[in-house]
Each structure stands twice: as structure tokens, then as C-alpha cells.
């Protein structure tokens, strides 16, 4: 079968499926969602054909061909059941797109006790517009990654780890903590790598220590310990940074990022402040769905139109909701062998073909 023929078949089948939200409405009376959601956006490549106007100036050749432009898939997952209740497809990540997403969930009567997001202000604004009592939790992994990027030490950390790996390979055995004196070349390499690590840690001492201290505070065991660690950052760490001869640009950046930490402290520590709610502290669950979807999109290399993209994504999410989990790790091993809809409480035991169940009813002809 040719590629174009197979593509037409897929487009025809996916265009005839019910939207995800209709399946949610059908099973919603049976489902029990705890209300802990993770929401994010995913970039979707879509091709755009720019045609030559019949009159006027002919555009450049690069404007006449098919070009890729981004679309955004705004979606979320229920943390306890891993179920995807709804999604929106738009041009960009804005308040309007996320507002539509949360409006539909609100109309469904879906609870929203907490919402874990990254640092997108438009997403936070949209969720609070429809769920004003919702507890916002910023993704700690994204926050620490942005912290490292602003400090400019990402490549430094990579270099240090590279030297450490090279140093470890010089030892003949993991159980031996020294290099035999007879291996002169290995000893010279070990001295070189050790000096390189020490030099990098000395030159970037302040930003490296600041990142470790922030990470320790955000990943504390209790809310009280996190508050004490942040307080010690302000009293002792910043005090030391202002008086020791550190590079001025490092000192200014650390002071600026600490102000940002204080401003977002409430959103970063809500998972510790309300431990009985089991609020997820990262968006790793949804990032896992993003990686699964990306593996599918890699061979497609962009959709031909917005409609085909939306239909394909709708079909992929529907299939995901009816497919049992097989490799969930702790603390979700109990979900293995069940589909997301089953985890939410829906009875899908009589559905043997999800594609047939999700197919739209043909519209009758007008009399």
C-alpha cells in the first residue's frame, strides 16, 4: 500500500471519531476523580501552504512552498488515574486557549483541588479564573532547570560530570579507591581531571552552591524544613555572598533569583504545605505522555493541515484512554493492567473494540 493511500485511510478513520470530551461526558457519572490535575502545552508541527496571489507582487520562493508552523495542544491528566479528560488545539499558548480548556472541565463538573503547571502565567491565570479555590503547584523540575539556565552553569555541570566519569574510569575496579603507582599515565590523567574539577568548582562556587541550596529547600521532607532552609539562604548564604570576593555578576544574579524564589515560594511549596492532598510536585507524568506522543509524531514530520492534526491527536488520546497500563512504577503499580478509564471507575469490560465504540453515528438525511 502506498504512503498517500495509507494517509488518506488514516485521515478518514480519525475524522469519524467522537471528541475526547464526549467520551468523558458519557463515562463521567461512573468516574471518581480526586481533583489533582497536571496541565501543560505541547508543540505540534503543522504544514502551511502559502499560495501565490493572482494579482500583485509574486512572493519569494521560500514563501510559496510548504512551511512548518507551530500549533499547541493544551491538555491535562488526572494524577491519581492518569486519565486525559479533555484537550484543546490552538495557535499559541494563551489565556484564551487554556480558558477554553478549564471552562469545559468546569461545565463537566470536574473537581480541581490542585493544578500542577510550569511557570506559564497565562495558564495560572486561566485556571484561577474558573477554579478560584484551586491550589497552584509549580513544577519543581522546570523551576530548577530554569534556575540553572539563568545562572549559566548548565554547561559547567556537564563538564564536571564528564571529568568525574573520566576519573572513575581510571580506577581498575570499583571496589578499589586508589590507582596503583605503576600506572603512571593513569595517575597523570587523574591529577589533570581532579585539577579541572577543582578549578571549575572554585570559579563557579557561588552559583553551584546556590542551586544546590535551592534544590535542597524545594525537595525537603516537610514544609517546616523547607521554610527553615529558605530562611537560612536569606540570612547566611546571601550575607556571605555580599561580603566575600565573588564575581559581581554572580552575586547580582543570585540576589535576583532569590527574589524570584521568594515571590514564587507559595506556589513551589504547596505540595509540602498540604501533604494529605498528595499534590504532584512535577509535571513528569504529563511529560511522559508528551514523549510517547513525540515518538509517534517523529515519523509524521508535520501534519498537512490543522484538521488532520486535530483528528489524529483526538484519536491518539482516545486510544490511550482505552489502553491498559503495563509499566507503571511506584506508587502507581496498582494501575498496571487497567486502562485510564477503568482506573477512574468506568466500566469498559463490554467494549471489545474502542474504535467501533468511539465512531460517530452517521447523521440522518433531512426529510
N, C-alpha and C positions, 0 to 999 in steps of 0.2 A: 504494500500500500504506500502510495506517495505521501510525502510530508504535507503537501497542501490539502490533499483529500482527508488525511487524518485530522488536520487542524480544523477543517470545516465540520467534521463529525463532533469533535470535542466542543466547538462553539455552539453547535446546535443542541447538544445534550445539556450543557451547562446553562444555556439561555432558558431552558424549560424547567428549571428547578425553583422551588419556593425560596423566598428570602429566609435568612437565618432567624430573623425576628419572628416570623410566622411559626417556625418550629418551637421557638421559645414560648410564644403565646399558647400553643397547643398543649405543651407539657408543663407549663408554669404552675397550674393548680396542684400538680403532684410533687413539685420540686421544693426543696428546702435549702435556701442559700443563706450562709452565715452573714454575708454583707461585707466581707473583706475583699476588695477588688484591687487589681493591678491594671493600670491603663497606660498605654503608650501608642506611639505612631510608628508606622513602617513605610519606608520609601518604596514605591512601586514604579519601575521604568515603563513608560508608555510612549509608543512612537506617534509622531505627528507629521502628517503630510502637508507641506506648505505648497499650495498651488500658485501658478503664475496668473496674475490678473489679466483679463482680456485687454485692458487698455492701461495706458500709463507706463511707467518705468518698469523694465524687467528686473526682478531682484537678482542678487548674486546667486551663483550656482549652489553655494552651501545652504541657502535658504529655500531652494527648490526641492531638495532631497528630503528623505525621511529623517527626522532628528528625534532624539530621545528627550523627553521632558518628564519631570517627576510628578507623580501623584502620591497621595498619602492615604494609607489605610489606618484609620483610627479604630482601635479595638481594645478590648479588655478581657480579663479572665477572672473568674471567681476563684479565690485562693484555695478554699477548702475542697472544692470539687474539680478544679481545673477545667471548668466548663466555660465556653465562649458564648455569651448570651446574645451579643449584638455587635455590629461593626458599622462604620461609616466610611465612605470613599469620597475624597475631595481633592482640591487643587493644592492646598497647603495646610500646615498645622496652625489653625487659628481658633479663636473663641467660638466662631460660628460652627465650625466642624465639630469640635468637642461638645459644644452646646447641644447640637442635634443628637449626639450620642447619649448624653446624660438625660436629655428630655425624653427619649424613647424608653430608657430604663425607668425613669420616674413614672411614666404613663403605665408601664407594665406593673408597677408596684414593687419593683425590685428593691430590697433593702441596700443601703450604702452606709455602713457603720464606719468604714475606713477606706481610704483610697491611697495606694502607693504609686507614686509617679516620680519622674525625674524632675529636673529644675525648670520645666516649661511653665511660665507664668500664665499663659493662656489656658492651659489645662487645669491649673488650680482655680483660676477664676471661673471656668465653666462648671466644675463640679460643685463649687460653693454656691453658685447661682441656683442650682436645682436641689442640692443637698447641703443646706447651710450648717447642719449639725455634724457633717461628716468630718472625721479626723484625718488630716492630711499627713502622710509619711513620705518624706523624700528618700529616694533610693540612695543608700549609703555608698554602694559601689560606684555609681555615677558621680557622686559628690567627691569621693576620694580621688577618682580618676581626673576630674576637672581640677581638683586641688593640685595634683601632681603636674598637670599641664600648665597651670598658671605659675607654679613655682619654677617651671623649666627644668625639671630634674628627671623626666621620663627617660631620656637617653642616658643620663648618669646612672640610674638604677640598672638599666640594661647592661651598661659597661661593667658595673660592679659585679653583677651576677655572672657575666661572661668570664671575667677574671677568676671569680670563685670556682666556676666549673672547670676552668683550665687548671687551676691549682689543685682541685680534688683529684683530677685525672693523673697527676704526677705521683700520687701515693700508690704503691704496689698493691695494697689491699685496704679495704675499708676498715678492717679491724686494727690496722697499724697507723699510728698517729705521727710517724716520722719517716723521713726519706733516708735510706742508707747512705753513708758518706762516700761509698764507691760510685754513686750515681751523680757525678759532678754536673752533668748537663741539666738533670732534673733539679738539682739544688739551685743552679743559677736561674732557671726558669721560675722556681718558687720564690726566690728573692725578688725577681723582677715583677711578678704578679702581685706579691704582697705589698711592695712599694707603690705600685699603681693603685691598688685598692686604698691604701692609707692616704695617698695624695688626693684622690677623689673625695674621700670622706672628710678630709681636712678642708678642702676648698668649698665643699657644699655642706658643711656641717650643720648650719642653721636650718636651711630648708629641709634637709633629710630628717633632722630631729623633730622639726615642726610637723611634718607629715606623719611620722610615727606616733607622735603625741596625740594628734587629732584622731588618727585611726584607733588608738587605744581608748580614747574617750567615747567615740561613737560605737565601738564594739564592746562596751563594758558589760558586766554581768547584770548590774542593776542600775536603776535611774539615779540613785543617790551617788553611786561611784562615778557615773558619767558626769554629774554636776561638779563633784569634787575635782575631777581631772581637768575639766574646762576652767574651773576657778583657779587651779594651780597654774594653768597655762598663762592666765592673765597676771597673776601675782608674781610668779617666779620666772617663767620662760621669757615673757616679753620684757620683764625687768632686766634679765641677763642679756637679752638681745640688744637692748638700748645702750648698754654700758660696756660691753666687750667689743673689741675691734673687728666686728664682722663687716663684710661688704655692705655699703649703704643701700644698694639696690635690693639685696636680700632682706635687709631689715625692713625697708618700706613695704616690700611685697608680703612679708609675714604679718606685719601690722594690718595691712589692708585685708588679707584673707581671714585674719582673726575677727575683724569687724563683721565680715560676711558670715563667719561661723556663729557669732552671737546673734546676728539677725535671723538666721535660719535654725537656731538651736531648738526651738519648739517643734518644728516640722521634722527635724532629724532624730529626735529622741522620743517621739510619741510611742514607738513600739516598746520602749522600756517604761514609759510612764503608765501605760495601760497593758500590763502583761496578761491579764485574763482574756483579752480580746484576740491574742495571737496575731497581731498585725505583722504582715511581712515587711521586712526592712529593706529588701531589694526587689528589683523587677526581674530577677533571674528567671522566674517561671515563664513570664511572657517573652523574655529574650530567647528562651529555649524554643518557643513556638516560632519566633522570628527566624531563628537559624534553620528550623525544619522547612519553613516556607521559602527561605532563601535558597536552600538546596533544590527546591522544585523550580524556582524562577531562574536559576543559573543556566539551565538548558534552553529556556524560552528566549532569553536575551531581549526582553521587551515585548509588550503586547501591541497589537495592531491598532487598537482603539480603546477608549475609556470603557465602552460597553463590554467588550470581550474581557478586559481586565477585571471588571466588577463581577461579571458572571463566573469567571474562573475562581476568583477569591471566595465568592459565596459558596461554590461547590466544594472547594478545599476545606472550608470551615465546617460545612455540613458533614463531610466525610470524617473530619477529625472528631466531631461530636458523637458519631456512632461507632468509632473505632476503639476497641478496648486498649487500655494501657498495658505495657509489657515490661517496662524497665524503670518504674518509679523508685526512687531511693528514699531513705528515711528522711522525714517522718511520714511519707506517703506510700509506703509499701502496701498498705491495705487497699489502695486503689487499683493495683495490678489485677488484670483480668476483667475489669469493668470499664465501660465507656463513660465519658464525662457525663452524659445524660443519666446514666444509671447511678453514678456517684452522687448526683443531685437528688435522686429519688424517683426518677421517671421509670416507668415500666415499658421497656422496649423489647421484652422477651419474644413477643409475637411478630416483631419486624425482622424478617429474614433478608430483605433487600432494601437497604436505606435509599438507594437511588430511585426505586419504584415508589417508596413511601413519600419521598420529597418532590416527586414530579408534580407539576402544577396540573390542575384539572383543565381540560380543554374548554374554552369558552363556547357556549352555545350560540348558534346563529340567531340573529334578530328576527322576530316573526314578521 
